């Protein structure tokens, strides 16, 4: 759960939606933004989704610096990848919750069987 919360905080704090895009904010040149990314990587270095976004960010920033992509194009690519990863995490969490409910239901059925058999 902590991992999910951190991911959503990271995603919302470090990447600004369309509103910031209008101001042409270039997070590739923002030392504070890089610091936050690096801190997040230290917090959970085995989080493959955060590692993926970080690697994508590095590559996109390089392409913007070289002039291969505009800032808007790079932002769009990043936002698409971020959105896909967020959706994946949501689906994983829903599956875990559903499995937990199923486990709970099975445990209740087992309790009922024990009560019926042993009168407890």
C-alpha positions in Angstrom: 0.0 0.0 0.0 2.8 2.4 0.9 4.3 1.7 -2.5 1.1 2.7 -4.3 0.7 5.9 -2.2 4.3 6.9 -3.0 3.8 6.2 -6.7 0.8 8.4 -6.9 2.5 11.1 -4.9 5.5 10.9 -7.1 3.4 10.9 -10.2 1.3 13.9 -9.2 4.2 16.0 -7.8 6.8 15.4 -10.3 4.8 15.5 -13.5 2.5 18.3 -14.0 -0.6 17.9 -16.1 -1.6 20.1 -19.0 -1.9 23.2 -16.9 1.9 23.4 -16.4 2.5 22.5 -20.0 0.9 25.7 -21.0 3.6 27.6 -19.1 6.3 25.5 -20.9 7.8 24.2 -17.7 10.8 22.1 -18.5 11.3 19.6 -15.7 14.4 18.4 -17.5 16.2 21.5 -16.3 14.7 21.6 -12.8 17.3 20.5 -10.2 14.6 20.1 -7.5 12.6 17.8 -9.7 15.7 15.6 -10.3 16.4 15.6 -6.6 12.9 14.3 -5.9 13.2 11.6 -8.5 16.5 10.5 -7.0 15.1 10.4 -3.5 12.2 8.3 -4.7 14.6 5.9 -6.4 16.5 5.6 -3.1 13.2 5.0 -1.2 12.2 2.0 -3.2 15.0 1.0 -5.6 13.3 -2.2 -6.6 10.1 -0.5 -7.8 10.4 -1.4 -11.5 7.6 1.0 -12.5 9.4 4.0 -11.0 12.7 2.8 -12.5 10.9 2.6 -15.9 9.5 6.1 -15.6 12.9 7.5 -14.5 14.7 5.8 -17.5 12.0 7.2 -19.8 12.4 10.6 -18.4 16.2 10.5 -18.9 15.8 9.5 -22.5 13.1 12.0 -23.2 15.1 14.8 -21.7 18.1 13.8 -23.8 15.9 13.9 -26.9 14.5 17.3 -26.0 18.1 18.6 -25.5 19.2 17.3 -28.8 16.2 18.7 -30.5 14.8 15.3 -31.6 11.5 16.0 -29.7 9.7 19.1 -28.6 9.0 19.6 -24.9 5.3 19.0 -25.6 6.0 15.8 -27.5 8.2 14.5 -24.7 5.6 15.4 -22.1 2.9 13.7 -24.0 5.0 10.5 -24.3 5.8 10.6 -20.6 2.2 11.2 -19.6 1.0 8.3 -21.7 3.5 5.9 -20.1 2.7 7.3 -16.6 -1.0 6.8 -17.2 -0.5 3.3 -18.3 1.6 2.4 -15.3 -1.0 4.1 -12.9 -3.7 2.0 -14.6 -1.7 -1.1 -14.2 -1.3 -0.4 -10.4 -5.0 0.3 -10.0 -5.8 -3.0 -11.7 -3.3 -4.9 -9.5 -4.8 -3.3 -6.4 -8.3 -4.2 -7.4 -7.3 -7.8 -8.0 -5.6 -7.9 -4.6 -8.8 -6.5 -2.9 -11.0 -9.0 -4.8 -8.7 -11.8 -3.7 -8.8 -10.6 -0.1 -12.6 -10.5 -0.2 -12.6 -14.0 -1.6 -10.3 -15.2 1.1 -12.5 -13.6 3.7 -15.6 -15.3 2.2 -13.9 -18.6 2.2 -12.8 -18.2 5.8 -16.4 -17.3 6.8 -17.7 -20.4 5.1 -15.1 -22.5 6.9 -16.1 -21.0 10.2 -19.8 -21.9 9.5 -18.9 -25.5 8.6 -17.0 -25.8 11.9 -19.9 -24.3 13.9 -22.3 -26.7 12.2 -20.1 -29.7 12.8 -18.9 -28.9 16.3 -21.6 -26.6 17.5 -19.3 -23.7 18.3 
